[in-house]
Amino acid sequence: PKDCTIIGQKLKPMLNATLIYNPLAGPANLSAPITLVADYWRTYGWRVAIKPTQFAGHATILAQEAVTAGHQLVLAGGGDGTLCEVANGLVGTETVLGLLPLGTGNSLAKELGIPLPQRWNTHRLLQAAEVLAAGRVQRIDLGLRTDRAGGNGRYWVLWAGVGADGFLSHQMEPRPKWSKKLGVTGYALQGLAVAPQAPVFAAAVEVDGRTYEGNFVLIVVSNCRRYAGGELLLSPQAQMDDGLFEVWLFRGEHIARAFLYLPEIMLGRHLDDGDLTVINGRTITIHTDRPIPAQTDGDRAGHSPLTVSIQPRALRLLVPNTAPADLFSQPGEEI
């Protein structure tokens, strides 16, 4: 049959994949490494359709089209933003998401041990494809942001935040060309320029019916271990399939307090800081004394109040064997 391939002496249904990539992410000459990745998967019996994104939100549409077409795998080439868009198109389906890191923010790739992009070595993308092909499928939790009308809003993979990180997302996106060209360095320079203007705010944070009040510089709801583009190990014991968020409450009376938390996290001493509280929870609502900028997966997410809820095991993710063994509580599946 035309939709079958011979594996040994057995007939196996032909495997179909869509490779979605953001042509504005990573190095300028993306077409060659993208083609290499597609050809690599084809050697394993996959039919691969290559789809570049053309506008914001396009990756979600392309992922939904892949599901409708019956594709078993979507490879997402980009940063954390592209990852989030593709996840929104695959949530609740059996189609697997595989991440090919290309962007400035590659937090999940760092979490999973996927080779990261290098402007001088475009073959790194092929190396990422190789470790994914040898991996397994894990069902991971997602976050869901509820919109102001009470209806379902947008899904997110990594984190939601109110305060300093939301402010940075609102001030820095879309990034200017000079910042993109400098990669992580450009992002850091931009951040240092605007971070001192971030607000301090009073808030009441509801976590599964319990309320925590105070003055804060930042509130982060995390679904993973790493934070800030993967540069900081914030939640070292977190698991991505345990049905729980880690809610981090960074207290402070002045934005300078936010800068004092950074070295503590870098040294792994933040859990000893009496001004920092972490709580596990499933449904979180953040009420603030005035509208404060919010973010999900590093992208703008309006302003507070913000309500998010856990969606257990809502996405099938292709995970390399380089991922920490205890990042998941459940065993993986074959792709």
Buried (B, 14 or more C-beta within 10 A) or exposed (E): EEEEBEEEEEEEEBBBBBBBBBBBBBBEEBEEBBEBBBEBBEEEEBBBBBBBBEEEEBBBBBBBBBBEEEBBBBBBBBBBBBBBBBBBBBBEBEBBBBBBBBBBBBBBBBBBBBBBBEEEEBEBBBBBBBBBBEBBBBBBBBBBBBEEEEEEBBBBBBBBBBBBBBBBBBBBEEBEEEBBEBBEEBBBEBBEEEBEEBBBBEBBBBBEEEEBEBBBBBBBBBBBBBBBBBBBBBBEEBBBBBEBBBBBBBBBEEBEBBBEBEEBBEEEEBEEBEBBBBBEBBBBBBBBEEEBBBBBBBBBBBBBBBBBBBBEBBBBBBBBEEBEEEBBEEEBEEB
